[in-house]
Amino acid sequence: MLTLASRKTRRCICLLAALSLPSLGGEAQNEKAPEGYALVWSDEFNGQDGSLPDASKWTYDIGASGWGNNELGYYTNRRENVQIEDGKLVITARRETYTGPNGAKFNYTSARLKTQGLFSQAYGRFEARIKVPAGQGMWPAFWLLGENFGSVGWPKCGEIDIMENIGKEPGINHSSLHGPGSTNATGELTAAITLPAGQKLSDDFHAYAAEWEPGTVRFYMDANLYATFTSEQWPPGGKWVFNHRFFLVLNVAVGGDWPGSPDGTTAFPQTMLVDYVRVYKRKT
């Protein structure tokens, strides 16, 4: 989820993997930690139906600044946009007329949750099992942002995108690292994994994960390793900033420079379902 600049202006190394993936989709993964890791933080979203997410774990970005991407929606913390249902976190993007506190009107609402100020970690495995929404203009994401965002800003804080999907690419998941560049304001490394022809990420749940170690980040979907990025690959003259604590973010954006706007084919409301979010550390 790009924070302050268009993806089109980035210097990048791009990889594309098209895999015949085993069908993990409908099967929830057990809580047993992957080999070599210990669970340190999680949310299984087992609260009462209709309740808001656990306030000791999640807070919100509220508002509609465009978020550097010319997004069209207003992020709220209303139950209409975020709640627990049937053991899942449900983020709902709606087409509606919504009036912000300054009187400005918006045509879409959604939610953007984060653990900023509540939980952050440097290194480990960050994983979520998610069923994404569908439709032109939809932009769901599961990502990490540097804890020092408030003091140094973006991109100096760093960003790790574990899952990004845009509605016009229904079978493709994008994963990226964003940080300070040299000749450009930002540097990035980015990869994508594509489902077999005709399959859509929105058809079922998928497990999205990043394993992050000093100098290395690996990306997985449904246990398939599809990208490994190292500090040696970072664009020359830029700075590798993935060496401090990051917090978690879950959101569904509506519109923006990358996905484009919803159109007549886009059905609303659209939901992103999150079965769990789990964070692990390497055993020592």
TORSEVEX-983392 format. One line per field, with one value per residue (C-alpha): z, y, x; residue number from 1. Coordinates in steps of 0.1 Angstrom, whole numbers. Each point is the difference from the previous one (the first is absolute). Layout:
<sites>
w: Z:...
v: Y:...
u: X:...
resi: NUM:...
</sites>
This chain:
<sites>
w: 0:-13:25:-16:-36:-32:-8:-35:13:18:-11:4:-6:-11:2:-12:10:-15:21:1:36:22:11:36:-3:20:27:31:11:36:26:1:-6:-31:7:16:11:31:0:18:-11:-17:-5:-8:-1:23:15:1:-34:-7:24:-10:-1:32:10:18:-34:-27:-5:-32:-26:-4:-28:-37:-10:-31:19:-27:-25:-9:18:-2:33:36:26:31:32:-3:2:-35:-12:25:24:11:-15:1:13:-27:-2:-26:-17:-22:-28:-7:-27:20:5:31:15:17:31:-22:-21:-30:-16:-12:-21:16:35:13:29:6:31:15:30:3:36:11:-16:-22:-7:-19:-18:1:-20:-6:-13:-7:-15:-22:-25:-21:-15:-38:-26:-19:23:30:17:31:18:29:7:25:6:19:36:-5:-27:22:5:-33:-24:-30:-18:25:25:-24:-12:-5:-21:6:-19:-25:-26:-24:-15:-36:7:18:0:10:34:2:27:4:20:0:14:-8:-34:-15:-33:7:32:7:-8:-2:-6:-11:-10:-10:1:-24:4:-28:-29:10:38:21:34:11:-6:33:30:-5:25:-7:19:2:17:9:12:1:-37:-14:-5:-15:-12:0:-11:12:10:-35:2:-30:8:20:3:15:9:-28:-25:13:-27:0:22:19:36:13:30:9:33:26:13:-22:8:-19:-22:-16:-23:-31:-21:-26:-31:-4:-26:-3:0:-16:10:5:-31:-9:4:36:25:35:28:-3:30:9:25:23:17:21:3:16:7:9:10:-7:28:15
v: 0:30:28:33:-5:-16:-35:13:22:-28:-16:-37:-35:-20:-38:-19:-35:-21:-31:-30:5:-27:8:11:25:-14:-16:21:-5:-13:22:-21:22:-6:-19:21:27:9:19:34:19:-10:9:-29:24:-22:29:3:4:37:12:22:-15:-3:36:-13:-13:24:37:18:25:23:24:6:17:-21:-16:10:-23:21:-26:9:-14:13:-24:-3:-22:-6:-34:6:-2:-23:-27:-36:-26:-38:0:23:37:16:32:13:25:18:23:26:38:7:34:6:22:30:-4:-16:-28:-33:-28:-29:-12:-27:-8:0:-17:1:-11:33:8:-34:-26:1:-24:-2:-33:-31:-15:21:-20:6:-22:22:-1:31:20:2:26:29:26:-22:0:-23:-2:-16:18:13:36:12:9:33:11:29:14:-6:-3:-22:-15:3:-21:-29:-21:-37:-9:-37:0:25:-8:23:-9:2:-28:-25:-28:19:7:27:2:28:18:38:22:31:1:20:15:-4:8:-36:-34:-32:-37:-17:-34:-16:-34:-10:-27:-25:14:7:-1:31:8:11:-35:-13:6:1:1:30:2:17:-14:28:-3:24:8:-23:-1:-30:0:-30:-7:-33:-13:8:20:24:28:6:35:9:32:-6:3:35:27:15:31:-7:-11:-34:10:-34:-2:14:-7:2:0:-19:15:-15:20:1:31:11:15:16:5:-37:-18:28:9:-23:-2:-14:-35:4:-14:15:-7:-19:-18:-11:-30:-6:-34:8:21:-16:12:-23:4:-23:-23:5
u: 0:19:0:10:10:-12:13:8:28:19:33:-6:12:-30:-6:-31:-7:-29:-4:-23:-10:-14:-35:4:-27:-29:21:9:35:5:17:32:29:21:32:26:-24:-19:-33:3:-32:-33:-36:-24:-30:-20:-20:-38:-17:-6:27:29:35:20:10:31:13:-14:-5:-10:10:-31:-6:3:32:5:29:24:-17:-31:-22:-37:-13:-4:15:-22:-1:-38:-15:-14:37:17:-13:5:-23:1:36:13:9:-22:11:-28:3:-32:-14:-19:-1:21:6:33:5:9:-32:17:-20:14:-15:18:9:22:24:38:12:35:19:20:7:-13:23:31:28:33:6:-21:-29:-31:-30:-37:-27:-22:-28:3:-29:-5:-8:14:15:4:34:4:33:19:32:26:11:31:-7:19:-24:-12:36:17:-29:-4:19:29:-20:-3:-30:-5:-30:-9:-33:-13:-26:-18:-34:11:26:-22:25:32:15:27:26:25:27:0:27:21:17:28:-8:-38:-17:-7:15:-18:2:-33:-13:-32:-15:-28:-26:-7:-21:-36:5:-6:15:-35:-14:15:23:37:28:24:33:34:30:24:36:29:7:-27:-38:-18:-36:-24:-35:-16:34:15:32:-1:24:32:14:33:18:25:-29:-11:4:35:3:-32:-1:-12:-22:-15:19:-24:-35:-30:-37:-28:-27:-32:-22:-22:5:-25:14:34:27:9:-34:-20:-35:-30:-22:-34:12:10:-25:-2:3:33:16:35:-2:30:1:30:32:30:35:29:36:29:9:34
resi: 1:2:3:4:5:6:7:8:9:10:11:12:13:14:15:16:17:18:19:20:21:22:23:24:25:26:27:28:29:30:31:32:33:34:35:36:37:38:39:40:41:42:43:44:45:46:47:48:49:50:51:52:53:54:55:56:57:58:59:60:61:62:63:64:65:66:67:68:69:70:71:72:73:74:75:76:77:78:79:80:81:82:83:84:85:86:87:88:89:90:91:92:93:94:95:96:97:98:99:100:101:102:103:104:105:106:107:108:109:110:111:112:113:114:115:116:117:118:119:120:121:122:123:124:125:126:127:128:129:130:131:132:133:134:135:136:137:138:139:140:141:142:143:144:145:146:147:148:149:150:151:152:153:154:155:156:157:158:159:160:161:162:163:164:165:166:167:168:169:170:171:172:173:174:175:176:177:178:179:180:181:182:183:184:185:186:187:188:189:190:191:192:193:194:195:196:197:198:199:200:201:202:203:204:205:206:207:208:209:210:211:212:213:214:215:216:217:218:219:220:221:222:223:224:225:226:227:228:229:230:231:232:233:234:235:236:237:238:239:240:241:242:243:244:245:246:247:248:249:250:251:252:253:254:255:256:257:258:259:260:261:262:263:264:265:266:267:268:269:270:271:272:273:274:275:276:277:278:279:280:281:282:283:284
</sites>
